[in-house]
Amino acid sequence: MIKHWLTSLLIAIQFSALMLPTLAVEEPIVQSTSGSQTMNTFVADLMSKMTLEEKIGQMNLLSIGFDVTGPVVSKDVDSKIRKGLVGGVFNTFTPSAVRKLQEIAVNESRLKIPLFFGYDVIHGHRTIFPIPLGLSSSWDLDLVERTARAAALEASADGLHWTFSPMVDITRDPRWGRVSEGSGEDTYLGSAIAKAMVHGYQGTGYEKGDSVLACVKHFALYGAAEAGRDYNTVDMSEMRMYNEYLPPYKAAVDAGVATVMSSFNEINGVPATGNKWLMTDLLRKQWGFKGFICTDYTAINEMIAHGAGDESKVAELSFNAGIDQDMVGELFIKYGSELVKSGKVSHSTIDDACRRVLEAKYTLGLFEDPYRYMNEERKTAQTMSADKLALSREAAAKSTVLLKNANDVLPLDPKENIAFIGPLVKDKRNLIGNWSGAGAWEKATAVWDALDTKFGANKFLYAKGCNLVDDQAMIEKLNRDGAMLTKDSSSPQQLIDEAVATAKRADKIVVVLGEPFCMSGEAASRSMIGLFDNQVALLKALKQTGKPIVLVLMNGRPLTLPWENENLDAIVETWYGGSMAGPAAVDVLFGEVNPSAKITMSFPINVGQIPVYYNAKTTGRPFDDKEKYRSKYLDVSNLPLYPFGYGLSYTKYDYGNISISSATMKPNDTVTVSTTVTNTGKRAGVETVQFYIRDLVGSITRPAKELKGFRQIALQPGESKTVSFDIKRDDLRFYNSDLKLDAEPGEFKAFIGPNSRDVKEVGFTLVE
Ligand code: NOJ
């Protein structure tokens, strides 16, 4: 069949020389068998027919359709496809929409090379799951993988081949809006989640057409932007990069991620998108990455503003750095041929990049059937199917963190007279969070609707209490991002008065507050990260009633909540829970689900503490509030309000003594650290038992604590389980100042606990 296809292609090429611009050839491009030999031969044969411009065309990725996810919109996409100048398209989906573009590619372009279609499927496609920061709080890798798998099933049935996920940037600055898209501050957990997501999206392969290529992003270190301001400068020691920030990307590569996206930021003076050390030396040579690398949105062009050169120069830098696809910027197609002809970019650089893109298409089976991902029946069967909605509810409940629960005010009893207050009680718009472009917020289930369904219509009291945002300038800014914010016709004081009157008739008050969804995500940094003043004013007025208050939060980042923690009875962090956010919140509030999630980013007391994260260094003058010359603040503790790994449950877990199988570890030994955890409360629950290590002396300074393992155990009331963690010498390795990965003999501490703060410890020594 391949031979047949090549003959017809040859005829087409000869013919097209006479019949320009394009020639429609009926035969589809056929891939007869799989296997890398076949792929290599196939791609090599195809490339031998391609002009330089067509090869560079495969390196061009354009955006068309429903969404604009950057400052520029691609133009004349159809005609560029016809000319063979487009490798892939993103921001459009549905079988019929992508079919039209694919038809142009395979019927009207000279070589009929199919396109692939990408999209930001970040936390679900049509069915939306909790935002990644929320989902990471579940610490449930199987759940994470299942949500990615479900997203792949829906996306691949909707004409998509490729998702720009997972985002694995380590995030320690909650001012940065994009913390919502990642898995928080920890390297070990972030790496495990990266792997689970890649497996979920890519499944066991592409034969069935129900998997999508994953894309790990943003390579690299995008989460370390100075001051949490999006796109800002990153300057970091190599040791910190290797030990703390790079491992999650590497984990995705090791898990077989098909593609990598370059980041917008510079790294130590060189923009990532033009950074040869990063893309070629590290990613390809050291890590052995075989897939293709795309840029972020116009990231090559943005190197001009970084100060790296003019259009031609930044294109040259990116080609030579090892970038394979230019997202939207079109500088590759504008300058590629000229740069090759002048010798500034080699033919082999272009060939390598083109080959990688074609290999991805081959792997997806697109040469065999360019339309295999465009099946309306499969789309209907997959889209928001009952099992996915059930998964969305499960995921949202398992991502909900109980931050405070004084006097067991929760769970609620439906027999109680409860007032639900707040602008988010009946809201749907915000539930699916940011980066949920294919999700329909109208189809999300609000808290109030879930209460109605579960307990009958209007069983509880309700008052709006305040506008989500009162500040007019902020409303206008956010509405440009689709926030759909309006102000109530009642004045703020009238809203509060009405809420207080309602609250007085209730036994308990549940207040649902938070951030509008578009206050997190891209280009959504904040300098203050507390609840808005008008929301706090409502809480303060409700507090005057003396009734127990439960605060339910919907937001995309750790917030500063010192007043709320001090004054309210319970705080429940639900993030943006997704399509089934409402039912999941009700499941948790009424105790059908016992909360088990634990935060993966520390919640600071105030903005001045940022960055505050658990695995910091001790410094030479470790924190001590009673001493003057210490590394500390005069006006606030060094510790966050809620530490990494923290989250409560409706039951209590007692951690027994910590024991170790041997206080000495020889190079080939495995040492086991154990504890027994007992459920001393009245409800069954799931506890995430966390295991940390501290290397007390090193050739470079080492963090005060590093997560090295965790286990989730289910415990019935009264039940105990012994949990053990094995440590081997390799678990103690780190990159030293020569960037050599090795363990150093000496003293260590091992810790086990329910979070990074409240741990029990035991010492051991690694000997040569
Ligand atoms: C810019 C964002 O930084 C990136 O995460 C996203 O995948 C692309 N735009 C495409 O929408």
Residues whose N, C-alpha, C, O or C-beta is under 5 A from the ligand:
A	BS01	NOJ	T69 D120 F164 D296 Y297
